[in-house]
Amino acid sequence: MVPDQTRQPFESYVEATTDEYRLDVCTDPESDSPQTIAYFTAADMDAACHQAARLLAAVNGPDDRYADLYCHDGDGTAIFCDTIHLPA
């Protein structure tokens, strides 16, 4: 089979972002068992907090909910950054 020279190989790059974040959405006081976990990238911590608030608002759950925001350090470790709270 001859490769088709007009087709581009699938590659994905996220430009202008350097940090990967994890958002653990909690709907009860036990934060060790999150309802939802979301992974996303952001340019900096401020942008990550804004995105985390939007993701938290999009998750189904009680009116009063919160999420723990973690930043990945590149070595597989998640470093706690902030708690995002969506009050009732």
PyMOL CGO cylinders between C-alpha atoms (Angstrom):
from pymol import cmd
from pymol.cgo import CYLINDER

trace = [
    CYLINDER, 0.00, 0.00, 0.00, 1.37, 3.40, -1.02, 0.3, 1, 1, 1, 1, 1, 1,
    CYLINDER, 1.37, 3.40, -1.02, 0.94, 6.19, 1.57, 0.3, 1, 1, 1, 1, 1, 1,
    CYLINDER, 0.94, 6.19, 1.57, -1.31, 9.08, 0.53, 0.3, 1, 1, 1, 1, 1, 1,
    CYLINDER, -1.31, 9.08, 0.53, 0.93, 12.17, 0.43, 0.3, 1, 1, 1, 1, 1, 1,
    CYLINDER, 0.93, 12.17, 0.43, -2.04, 14.56, 0.67, 0.3, 1, 1, 1, 1, 1, 1,
    CYLINDER, -2.04, 14.56, 0.67, -3.10, 13.36, 4.12, 0.3, 1, 1, 1, 1, 1, 1,
    CYLINDER, -3.10, 13.36, 4.12, -1.50, 14.84, 7.20, 0.3, 1, 1, 1, 1, 1, 1,
    CYLINDER, -1.50, 14.84, 7.20, -0.66, 12.59, 10.14, 0.3, 1, 1, 1, 1, 1, 1,
    CYLINDER, -0.66, 12.59, 10.14, -2.75, 13.15, 13.24, 0.3, 1, 1, 1, 1, 1, 1,
    CYLINDER, -2.75, 13.15, 13.24, -0.90, 15.30, 15.75, 0.3, 1, 1, 1, 1, 1, 1,
    CYLINDER, -0.90, 15.30, 15.75, -2.24, 17.58, 18.41, 0.3, 1, 1, 1, 1, 1, 1,
    CYLINDER, -2.24, 17.58, 18.41, -0.51, 20.47, 20.06, 0.3, 1, 1, 1, 1, 1, 1,
    CYLINDER, -0.51, 20.47, 20.06, -1.94, 22.89, 22.57, 0.3, 1, 1, 1, 1, 1, 1,
    CYLINDER, -1.94, 22.89, 22.57, -0.10, 26.10, 21.99, 0.3, 1, 1, 1, 1, 1, 1,
    CYLINDER, -0.10, 26.10, 21.99, 0.39, 28.86, 24.58, 0.3, 1, 1, 1, 1, 1, 1,
    CYLINDER, 0.39, 28.86, 24.58, -0.33, 26.49, 27.45, 0.3, 1, 1, 1, 1, 1, 1,
    CYLINDER, -0.33, 26.49, 27.45, 2.27, 24.92, 29.64, 0.3, 1, 1, 1, 1, 1, 1,
    CYLINDER, 2.27, 24.92, 29.64, 0.52, 23.57, 32.72, 0.3, 1, 1, 1, 1, 1, 1,
    CYLINDER, 0.52, 23.57, 32.72, -1.92, 20.71, 33.12, 0.3, 1, 1, 1, 1, 1, 1,
    CYLINDER, -1.92, 20.71, 33.12, -4.49, 20.94, 35.90, 0.3, 1, 1, 1, 1, 1, 1,
    CYLINDER, -4.49, 20.94, 35.90, -6.83, 18.49, 37.57, 0.3, 1, 1, 1, 1, 1, 1,
    CYLINDER, -6.83, 18.49, 37.57, -10.15, 19.48, 39.11, 0.3, 1, 1, 1, 1, 1, 1,
    CYLINDER, -10.15, 19.48, 39.11, -11.70, 17.09, 41.66, 0.3, 1, 1, 1, 1, 1, 1,
    CYLINDER, -11.70, 17.09, 41.66, -15.38, 18.04, 41.98, 0.3, 1, 1, 1, 1, 1, 1,
    CYLINDER, -15.38, 18.04, 41.98, -16.85, 17.14, 45.37, 0.3, 1, 1, 1, 1, 1, 1,
    CYLINDER, -16.85, 17.14, 45.37, -20.52, 17.11, 46.27, 0.3, 1, 1, 1, 1, 1, 1,
    CYLINDER, -20.52, 17.11, 46.27, -20.20, 15.91, 49.86, 0.3, 1, 1, 1, 1, 1, 1,
    CYLINDER, -20.20, 15.91, 49.86, -17.84, 16.64, 52.76, 0.3, 1, 1, 1, 1, 1, 1,
    CYLINDER, -17.84, 16.64, 52.76, -15.67, 13.61, 51.91, 0.3, 1, 1, 1, 1, 1, 1,
    CYLINDER, -15.67, 13.61, 51.91, -13.18, 15.08, 49.44, 0.3, 1, 1, 1, 1, 1, 1,
    CYLINDER, -13.18, 15.08, 49.44, -11.28, 11.79, 49.04, 0.3, 1, 1, 1, 1, 1, 1,
    CYLINDER, -11.28, 11.79, 49.04, -14.00, 10.45, 46.72, 0.3, 1, 1, 1, 1, 1, 1,
    CYLINDER, -14.00, 10.45, 46.72, -14.77, 13.12, 44.10, 0.3, 1, 1, 1, 1, 1, 1,
    CYLINDER, -14.77, 13.12, 44.10, -17.91, 12.91, 41.97, 0.3, 1, 1, 1, 1, 1, 1,
    CYLINDER, -17.91, 12.91, 41.97, -16.09, 14.03, 38.83, 0.3, 1, 1, 1, 1, 1, 1,
    CYLINDER, -16.09, 14.03, 38.83, -12.46, 14.56, 37.83, 0.3, 1, 1, 1, 1, 1, 1,
    CYLINDER, -12.46, 14.56, 37.83, -11.64, 16.94, 34.98, 0.3, 1, 1, 1, 1, 1, 1,
    CYLINDER, -11.64, 16.94, 34.98, -8.24, 17.45, 33.35, 0.3, 1, 1, 1, 1, 1, 1,
    CYLINDER, -8.24, 17.45, 33.35, -7.46, 20.63, 31.42, 0.3, 1, 1, 1, 1, 1, 1,
    CYLINDER, -7.46, 20.63, 31.42, -4.63, 22.94, 30.44, 0.3, 1, 1, 1, 1, 1, 1,
    CYLINDER, -4.63, 22.94, 30.44, -4.28, 26.64, 31.15, 0.3, 1, 1, 1, 1, 1, 1,
    CYLINDER, -4.28, 26.64, 31.15, -1.70, 29.33, 30.53, 0.3, 1, 1, 1, 1, 1, 1,
    CYLINDER, -1.70, 29.33, 30.53, -1.34, 30.27, 34.21, 0.3, 1, 1, 1, 1, 1, 1,
    CYLINDER, -1.34, 30.27, 34.21, -2.91, 29.84, 37.64, 0.3, 1, 1, 1, 1, 1, 1,
    CYLINDER, -2.91, 29.84, 37.64, -5.37, 32.71, 37.19, 0.3, 1, 1, 1, 1, 1, 1,
    CYLINDER, -5.37, 32.71, 37.19, -6.69, 31.23, 33.94, 0.3, 1, 1, 1, 1, 1, 1,
    CYLINDER, -6.69, 31.23, 33.94, -6.86, 27.79, 35.60, 0.3, 1, 1, 1, 1, 1, 1,
    CYLINDER, -6.86, 27.79, 35.60, -8.98, 29.16, 38.46, 0.3, 1, 1, 1, 1, 1, 1,
    CYLINDER, -8.98, 29.16, 38.46, -11.40, 30.80, 36.02, 0.3, 1, 1, 1, 1, 1, 1,
    CYLINDER, -11.40, 30.80, 36.02, -11.67, 27.62, 33.96, 0.3, 1, 1, 1, 1, 1, 1,
    CYLINDER, -11.67, 27.62, 33.96, -12.14, 25.53, 37.11, 0.3, 1, 1, 1, 1, 1, 1,
    CYLINDER, -12.14, 25.53, 37.11, -15.06, 27.75, 38.19, 0.3, 1, 1, 1, 1, 1, 1,
    CYLINDER, -15.06, 27.75, 38.19, -16.70, 27.28, 34.78, 0.3, 1, 1, 1, 1, 1, 1,
    CYLINDER, -16.70, 27.28, 34.78, -16.20, 23.51, 34.91, 0.3, 1, 1, 1, 1, 1, 1,
    CYLINDER, -16.20, 23.51, 34.91, -17.59, 23.37, 38.44, 0.3, 1, 1, 1, 1, 1, 1,
    CYLINDER, -17.59, 23.37, 38.44, -20.70, 25.29, 37.35, 0.3, 1, 1, 1, 1, 1, 1,
    CYLINDER, -20.70, 25.29, 37.35, -21.23, 22.82, 34.48, 0.3, 1, 1, 1, 1, 1, 1,
    CYLINDER, -21.23, 22.82, 34.48, -21.22, 19.70, 36.70, 0.3, 1, 1, 1, 1, 1, 1,
    CYLINDER, -21.22, 19.70, 36.70, -24.60, 18.37, 37.83, 0.3, 1, 1, 1, 1, 1, 1,
    CYLINDER, -24.60, 18.37, 37.83, -24.98, 18.31, 41.58, 0.3, 1, 1, 1, 1, 1, 1,
    CYLINDER, -24.98, 18.31, 41.58, -26.24, 20.20, 44.58, 0.3, 1, 1, 1, 1, 1, 1,
    CYLINDER, -26.24, 20.20, 44.58, -26.33, 23.98, 44.49, 0.3, 1, 1, 1, 1, 1, 1,
    CYLINDER, -26.33, 23.98, 44.49, -23.54, 24.23, 47.07, 0.3, 1, 1, 1, 1, 1, 1,
    CYLINDER, -23.54, 24.23, 47.07, -20.50, 22.41, 45.71, 0.3, 1, 1, 1, 1, 1, 1,
    CYLINDER, -20.50, 22.41, 45.71, -16.77, 22.79, 45.60, 0.3, 1, 1, 1, 1, 1, 1,
    CYLINDER, -16.77, 22.79, 45.60, -13.72, 21.39, 43.86, 0.3, 1, 1, 1, 1, 1, 1,
    CYLINDER, -13.72, 21.39, 43.86, -10.05, 20.96, 44.64, 0.3, 1, 1, 1, 1, 1, 1,
    CYLINDER, -10.05, 20.96, 44.64, -7.68, 22.28, 41.97, 0.3, 1, 1, 1, 1, 1, 1,
    CYLINDER, -7.68, 22.28, 41.97, -4.34, 20.56, 41.45, 0.3, 1, 1, 1, 1, 1, 1,
    CYLINDER, -4.34, 20.56, 41.45, -1.43, 21.39, 39.15, 0.3, 1, 1, 1, 1, 1, 1,
    CYLINDER, -1.43, 21.39, 39.15, 0.66, 18.57, 37.69, 0.3, 1, 1, 1, 1, 1, 1,
    CYLINDER, 0.66, 18.57, 37.69, 4.37, 19.09, 38.22, 0.3, 1, 1, 1, 1, 1, 1,
    CYLINDER, 4.37, 19.09, 38.22, 5.48, 17.07, 35.18, 0.3, 1, 1, 1, 1, 1, 1,
    CYLINDER, 5.48, 17.07, 35.18, 6.70, 14.12, 37.25, 0.3, 1, 1, 1, 1, 1, 1,
    CYLINDER, 6.70, 14.12, 37.25, 3.29, 12.59, 37.84, 0.3, 1, 1, 1, 1, 1, 1,
    CYLINDER, 3.29, 12.59, 37.84, 2.67, 14.41, 41.10, 0.3, 1, 1, 1, 1, 1, 1,
    CYLINDER, 2.67, 14.41, 41.10, -0.40, 16.59, 41.61, 0.3, 1, 1, 1, 1, 1, 1,
    CYLINDER, -0.40, 16.59, 41.61, 0.24, 19.67, 43.75, 0.3, 1, 1, 1, 1, 1, 1,
    CYLINDER, 0.24, 19.67, 43.75, -2.76, 21.19, 45.54, 0.3, 1, 1, 1, 1, 1, 1,
    CYLINDER, -2.76, 21.19, 45.54, -3.39, 24.75, 44.36, 0.3, 1, 1, 1, 1, 1, 1,
    CYLINDER, -3.39, 24.75, 44.36, -6.77, 25.99, 45.55, 0.3, 1, 1, 1, 1, 1, 1,
    CYLINDER, -6.77, 25.99, 45.55, -10.32, 25.11, 46.53, 0.3, 1, 1, 1, 1, 1, 1,
    CYLINDER, -10.32, 25.11, 46.53, -12.98, 26.46, 44.18, 0.3, 1, 1, 1, 1, 1, 1,
    CYLINDER, -12.98, 26.46, 44.18, -16.37, 26.99, 45.83, 0.3, 1, 1, 1, 1, 1, 1,
    CYLINDER, -16.37, 26.99, 45.83, -19.71, 27.50, 44.09, 0.3, 1, 1, 1, 1, 1, 1,
    CYLINDER, -19.71, 27.50, 44.09, -22.04, 28.71, 46.84, 0.3, 1, 1, 1, 1, 1, 1,
    CYLINDER, -22.04, 28.71, 46.84, -25.76, 27.99, 46.81, 0.3, 1, 1, 1, 1, 1, 1,
]
cmd.load_cgo(trace, "trace")
